[in-house]
Amino acid sequence: MEDNPLLLLAFLSLFHVFGAIALGYAVRVLWKRLRGDDTVPAFTAIFLLVWGSMFGCIPFTFGMDPALPVWFPMAQISIWGTTFILSAFFGQTIMRWAKPLLNAQVILMVMGGIFMLAGIGAGRAMWLAGDDFQAMIFVLVFGAIGALIFALGLVGLLRSNRV
């Protein structure tokens, strides 16, 4: 992954995105609590504030590697910042828009697809490095597990009344 900065950025972006979403939600909830809305417990918001800060910001340390391109830290900051702003200021609007997509079947399909793509990508990198047997095993294991998770979501979606 060190040889390909785009692959490293994609991997670290997962942490940036999830951490920034949690942090943006926590900031929005704490702001509402300061204005008198007590619908969400303060402990939840404080936990998400700490967890989101750590989970979303620790990967910035990887971007400080001098071997990486100059644009790498700026790309990290852009991804984190955009996600944080969207979560903090437009989170409720985005959730209202995405509500039809937030069900177990679609989440299974997305997670299975990501698992398959990650396995195929890592297997291809191993294959290009000359490790054919490990690449084949990696692709078969990750591909099979990801395909199974994807198929479970697809079958569940087709059986439901959402299609």
N, C-alpha and C positions, 0 to 999 in steps of 0.2 A: 504494500500500500504506500510505502514511502516513495517509491519510484513514480507513482502517479498521483500528483496533487489533487486532481479532480475527484478521484476515488476517495482519497482521504477527506476532502471537503464534503463529499456526499455522506460519508460515514459520520463525521463530526456534526453535520447539519441535523441529523436525527436528534442528537442531544440538545443542540441549540434550539431547535423548534419546540421540542417537548418542554424543555426548561423555560423558554420564553413564554409559552402558553400558560404554564402554571404560574409564573411570576406575574404576567399581565392580569390573569384572573385574580390573584391575591391582591394586587394593587387596586384593582377595581372594587373588590369586596371591602378592603380596608377603607377606601375612600367613601363607599356607601355607609359603612359603620360610623365613620367620623361625622357623617351628615345625618345620622339617626336611624338608619335602616339596620335592624338587628336580625335579619332573616337567616344569615349564615353565621355560624359560630366563629368567634375570633380565633380560636385555636386552629381551625381549619385554614383560615387565611394566613396565619403566622407560619404554620407548618409548610404550606405551599410557597410562601415567601422564601423561607430558608431552603427548602428542597429545590425549588425552581432556580434560585440563585446558584446553588452548587451544581445542579445537574446541567444547567444551561451555560454556565460561565467557566467551569473547569476546563472544557475543551479548548478554550482560548489559549491555554498554556501550550497546546500542541502547535498552534499557529505561530508561536514565537520562535520556532526552529529556523535558524539562519539558512538551512539548506532548502527551505521552501521558497517559492517565488514571492516577489514583493506584494503581489495582489492578494495573496492568500489571507492575511489578517483582515484586509478590507472586505473581502467576500464574507468572511465569518461575521464581522460586525454588521454587514448589510443584512444577512440572513437573520441573525438574532434580533436586530433592531426592528426590522420589518414585521417579524412575527410578534414581537412584544407590543408594538404599537397597534397592530391589528387586534391582538387579544385584549389589550387594556381598554381601547377606545371603541372597538366595533365587535367585541366578543358576543354580546347578546344578539346583535343583528346577524352575525355569521351563524350562530347556533340556530336561530329561527329558520334561516335559509337551508342549513344542512340537516335539519331534524329528520326529513324523510330518509336520508342516507345513513343516519346513525342507528342502525339496528345490528343485531348479532350476525346476521347472514352477510351483510356487506362488510362488516369488520373482519369476519373470517376470510372472505374473499381477498380483501386488501392485504391482510397479514400473510395469507398463503402465497399470494403473488409476490410480495416483497421477499418472503423466504425463498421462493424458487429463484427469483432474480439474483439474490445475494449468493445463493449456492452456485448458480451458473457462472456468475461473474468471478467468484473466488476460484471455482474450478478451472475456468479459462485462464486465469492468471497463473495457477499452478501448472497447467498444461503448457503454457508459453514458457514457463521457467524450466520445463523439461521433466516434470514429475508426473508422468502419465497415469500411473496407478492411483496415486493419491487424488489426482484430479478427477478420475473416473468415480472413485468411491465418494468423494465430496459431492459431486454433481448428483450421483444416484441417491445418496442419503438425503441431502437438502432438497433435491428436486422431488423425490417421492414424498417426503413429509410436507413440503409446500403444496404439492399437487393434491395431497389428501385433504389438507386444511382448506384449500381453495374449493375442492369438490364438495366438501361438507357444507360450506357456505352457499355454493351455487345450488345444490340440491335443496337446502333449506329455503332459499329464496324462491326457487321455482315452485315449491310446495306451498308457500305462503300466498296470501292474496295481494302481495305488494308488486307483482309484475304485471 
